[in-house]
Amino acid sequence: MRDSTTTAPGGATASGTADTSSKPPGADSAPAVRTGWLLGIVLAGQFMALLDVFIVNVAAPTMRRELGTSGAELQLIIAGYTLSYAVLLITGARLGGLLGHRRVYLGGLALFTAASLACGLAATSGQLIAFRLVQGVGAAAMIPQVLSLIQRHFTGTGRVRALGVYAAVLATGAAAGQIVGGLLVSADIFGWTWRPVFLVNVVVGIPLLALGARLLPRDEPHPAAAGGPPGGAIDRGGLVLLAAAVTLFTVPLVLGQELDWPAWGWAMLGGSAVAAAAFAAYEPRLARRGGVPLFPPRVVRAPGMPVAVVRSLLAMVLNGAFMFVMALHLQAGLGFGALRAGLTFVPTAVAFGVAGLTWQRLPERLRPLLVPAGFLTTTVSFLAVGLAMRDGGEGGPGFYAGLTGVGAGLALAFSPNLTGALALVRPEDAPHASGLMTTTAQLGGLVGVATIGTLYLERAGALTLRASADAVWDASLALAATGVLGLLAGVRYRYRR
């Protein structure tokens, strides 16, 4: 990786000269930041944490067989990580602003690596669920610092390119997780079957900690940069309301199918709506009183941000649900081995990577059309995949064309949307914006597994080939309908530059 250098955050103007009036204390003596290494280290952590959202999908049938997990426990193993991750991302973003992005990134990476070791050694489903929740806490501390460090240490076209690579890494992790998971489970290293899908994080995480401790730019807490008063503050009221809304929404969706939709589940869904409404009302009031909300109004109302949030949510609903459903159908329905199931997603990963890294080469006038075009492509592709799988066969050319279209469509729906929105956010708002966008993305994946994933499990029943194929078609229709919502969301919108 080629290194480049830049000045400390807050010290560069549009022309690239230092603006001494905006430098934090001590910036004059701060060493130059090796941005090539910085980007590589933080995106490696980003990729590892996101890989762990999806790598478990391929290992799920093996875990279900060896640990005797129920359908609900399996969903909690997969979604529990994302649950704690999504709920605490905003707090992680705030802690980075208060305590220093480097410090919180490395602390989160250390916790994530330790929890991964515990997951790999878990003896029961209950232990694995608990350690997955801890993994999510570590990821929630680590991941918001990635965007914050990019926003603070890259400027101009360098920042746009870095955000483009970030977006590509963010969603490529889904397909890559399936592939790596298939390779690790099939290799059956030391006879450990599914356990290496977690232990690989230890192998990667320890060297990454050593590199990060040496090469990431040192920073000290700057409460003012985090938007808070001296000494900083965590919006405990907002955090409680947000956690309540997410938990009350997710738990009944994950457990409802297994428990035949009990009355308490419907009560929790109603409570989730109440908690969400209370959160939406509480945050602006806190800002008006001079407090520091989880989502400052200036970030939520930034140009492009409301539409970007909706689009990001829907894109990740599609991403999370599709990977969950297809991983189960390929292995439990069609009887593919873990390696074959993982390699099936190669067209999706390649198409996403190519589209995600090349869309910026298109003429400027075409860029506002990319996100709607991405959702349209995914809608058609989901229908193609569903039709190819509907008869219980292995799909053929139409199936692989659909997988390719899903990858390209998701890249166009997600990457230009994220890059266009975050490029307009001020560097000092980076912690808030990164928390907002990453929370939205992870909630989207969680909602996708909990809704369309539950629909699939409900229709598939005992996961026979015929039942699973029918369930895939039903899930494909739901995915296509969600894609249409994404197509309609902000279809007339243009980023103001």
C-alpha positions, -999 to 999 in steps of 0.1 A, spaced: 0 0 0 13 34 -10 16 59 18 7 95 16 6 122 42 -17 149 54 -18 174 82 -36 169 115 -74 172 113 -88 207 114 -57 222 97 -64 221 60 -83 245 38 -98 238 4 -65 249 -12 -45 225 11 -28 252 32 -29 251 69 -55 271 87 -38 278 120 -69 295 134 -88 262 134 -60 239 147 -64 222 180 -38 228 206 -7 209 198 -15 205 161 16 224 150 38 197 165 16 168 154 34 143 131 22 139 96 -4 112 93 4 82 70 -30 81 54 -24 50 34 -17 30 65 -45 47 84 -70 37 57 -57 2 55 -58 -4 93 -93 10 99 -108 -6 68 -93 -39 78 -111 -36 112 -142 -25 94 -141 -55 70 -135 -80 98 -164 -67 119 -187 -67 89 -175 -101 77 -187 -114 111 -222 -103 104 -224 -127 74 -198 -153 79 -220 -171 104 -247 -176 77 -227 -203 60 -218 -219 93 -254 -218 106 -265 -253 94 -234 -268 110 -239 -250 143 -276 -260 143 -266 -296 139 -238 -297 164 -252 -274 191 -288 -285 186 -300 -249 182 -336 -240 176 -346 -217 147 -350 -188 172 -316 -195 188 -301 -196 153 -315 -162 145 -303 -148 178 -268 -161 171 -269 -143 137 -288 -112 147 -277 -108 183 -244 -95 172 -261 -69 150 -285 -61 177 -260 -49 203 -239 -34 175 -267 -13 161 -280 -2 195 -246 10 207 -231 25 175 -242 60 184 -227 57 218 -195 44 202 -194 75 179 -199 98 209 -172 81 229 -148 85 200 -154 122 199 -149 125 237 -120 101 243 -102 100 210 -109 80 179 -77 61 180 -82 51 216 -118 39 212 -110 21 179 -82 1 195 -103 -6 226 -132 -18 205 -109 -39 184 -94 -56 215 -129 -64 229 -141 -77 195 -110 -99 192 -114 -113 228 -152 -120 223 -144 -137 190 -121 -161 209 -149 -167 234 -173 -174 205 -149 -199 190 -147 -218 224 -184 -217 232 -199 -250 243 -236 -242 241 -260 -220 221 -266 -198 251 -229 -191 255 -226 -184 218 -255 -159 219 -240 -141 249 -205 -138 234 -220 -126 201 -237 -98 220 -203 -89 234 -188 -90 200 -214 -65 189 -204 -42 217 -167 -42 206 -178 -36 170 -200 -7 181 -170 10 197 -147 3 168 -167 9 136 -179 46 141 -142 56 144 -136 45 109 -157 72 92 -146 97 118 -109 91 111 -115 93 73 -135 125 76 -108 141 98 -77 130 80 -87 131 43 -98 162 23 -111 170 -11 -109 142 -38 -89 121 -14 -118 120 10 -143 111 -18 -120 82 -29 -116 70 7 -154 71 12 -158 52 -20 -135 25 -8 -152 25 26 -186 20 10 -173 -9 -11 -158 -26 20 -190 -20 39 -213 -41 17 -187 -64 0 -183 -79 35 -217 -96 30 -208 -117 0 -172 -121 12 -185 -134 46 -204 -162 28 -173 -171 8 -148 -171 36 -173 -189 59 -177 -216 33 -139 -220 30 -133 -222 67 -162 -246 74 -153 -269 45 -116 -269 55 -127 -283 90 -94 -270 105 -83 -294 133 -118 -309 132 -133 -276 147 -160 -274 120 -178 -240 125 -154 -226 152 -128 -212 128 -153 -186 115 -149 -169 148 -113 -178 156 -101 -162 123 -108 -129 139 -82 -136 166 -56 -144 140 -63 -111 122 -72 -90 152 -40 -94 172 -16 -82 144 -41 -54 136 -40 -42 172 -2 -41 170 -2 -21 138 -29 2 150 -11 10 183 20 19 163 6 37 132 -28 53 139 -25 90 147 -26 98 184 -54 120 195 -67 133 228 -103 139 238 -118 170 224 -153 173 238 -160 205 218 -154 185 186 -179 160 196 -205 187 199 -207 185 237 -200 208 266 -167 207 285 -162 173 299 -185 158 273 -218 140 278 -236 108 267 -273 112 259 -284 85 283 -321 92 278 -318 90 240 -297 58 242 -323 41 265 -352 51 242 -333 40 211 -323 7 227 -358 1 238 -373 7 203 -348 -16 186 -350 -43 212 -388 -43 214 -390 -44 176 -364 -71 170 -371 -97 198 -406 -106 188 -396 -107 151 -368 -131 159 -387 -153 184 -423 -149 171 -422 -176 144 -407 -202 168 -432 -194 196 -463 -192 173 -466 -154 176 -476 -150 213 -496 -119 225 -466 -105 243 -448 -103 210 -475 -81 195 -474 -60 227 -436 -55 223 -441 -44 186 -466 -18 198 -442 -7 225 -415 -4 199 -436 21 180 -442 41 212 -405 41 221 -395 52 186 -420 81 187 -407 91 222 -371 91 209 -381 112 179 -397 138 202 -370 137 229 -340 144 207 -350 178 193 -362 189 228 -328 179 243 -311 200 216 -333 230 223 -324 228 260 -287 229 251 -281 192 255 -262 169 232 -286 145 215 -275 112 199 -286 127 165 -280 165 165 -306 183 143 -279 198 121 -267 163 111 -301 148 106 -312 178 85 -279 181 65 -284 182 27 -292 147 15 -291 130 49 -328 122 54 -331 106 19 -297 89 24 -308 74 57 -339 58 41 -320 45 12 -292 31 33 -318 14 55 -335 -3 26 -303 -13 8 -291 -31 39 -325 -47 45 -321 -62 11 -284 -72 17 -290 -88 51 -322 -107 42 -309 -120 8 -277 -134 23 -295 -151 52 -322 -167 30 -299 -179 2 -273 -193 27 -300 -215 43 -316 -225 10 -284 -235 -6 -273 -257 23 -305 -269 40 -327 -269 9 -304 -279 -20 -279 -297 2 -248 -278 -9 -217 -281 12 -204 -250 30 -177 -244 5 -200 -247 -26 -226 -225 -9 -199 -199 -1 -185 -199 -36 -219 -195 -51 -218 -159 -39 -186 -151 -59 -206 -133 -87 -223 -111 -61 -190 -102 -44 -172 -95 -77 -201 -74 -92 -204 -54 -60 -167 -47 -59 -165 -37 -95 -196 -15 -94 -187 0 -60 -152 10 -71 -159 23 -106 -192 43 -104 -172 75 -97 -158 73 -132 -192 80 -147 -200 115 -158 -213 138 -131 -246 143 -148 -254 106 -144 -246 102 -107 -281 113 -94 -295 83 -114 -273 57 -99 -291 50 -67 -325 45 -83 -309 25 -110 -293 3 -83 -327 -4 -66 -343 -11 -100 -315 -36 -108 -318 -54 -75 -356 -56 -79 -353 -73 -112 -324 -95 -100 -343 -108 -69 -372 -118 -92 -347 -136 -115 -332 -155 -86 -366 -165 -72 -378 -177 -105 -346 -197 -111 -350 -214 -77 -387 -218 -77 -388 -253 -92 -363 -267 -67 -334 -268 -91 -300 -254 -88 -308 -224 -110 -286 -224 -140 -275 -193 -159 -305 -173 -148 -296 -178 -112 -260 -166 -116 -271 -137 -137 -295 -127 -109 -267 -130 -83 -245 -108 -104 -273 -82 -107 -279 -83 -70 -242 -74 -63 -241 -46 -89 -275 -32 -79 -267 -31 -42 -234 -14 -49 -251 13 -69 -279 16 -43 -255 19 -14 -221 34 -24 -231 66 -42 -257 72 -16 -233 70 13 -205 89 -4 -228 117 -16 -243 122 19 -211 120 40 -190 142 16 -213 171 26 -210 167 63 -185 190 82 -155 172 96 -165 182 132 -198 164 126 -181 132 115 -187 113 148 -224 120 146 -228 113 109 -208 81 111 -229 69 140 -261 78 122 -252 61 89 -236 30 103 -265 26 128 -290 29 99 -271 4 78 -268 -22 106 -304 -17 116 -313 -24 80 -294 -57 80 -310 -66 114 -345 -57 101 -339 -77 69 -330 -109 88 -358 -104 114 -385 -98 88 -378 -114 54 -356 -140 71 -386 -149 94 -409 -150 64 -386 -175 48 -384 -197 79 -422 -195 84 -428 -207 48 -399 -232 47 -410 -252 78 -388 -282 81 -365 -269 53 -373 -297 28 -363 -289 -8 -398 -282 -20 -408 -261 10 -375 -242 9 -378 -234 -28 -414 -221 -23 -401 -200 6 -373 -186 -15 -399 -174 -41 -420 -157 -13 -388 -141 1 -379 -130 -34 -412 -112 -38 -407 -95 -5 -372 -84 -15 -385 -71 -48 -412 -51 -31 -385 -36 -8 -364 -28 -38 -394 -9 -53 -396 12 -21 -359 20 -25 -365 30 -61 -393 54 -50 -374 68 -20 -362 102 -31 -365 94 -68 -366 132 -75 -338 140 -51 -305 156 -62 -275 162 -39 -269 199 -35 -233 207 -41 
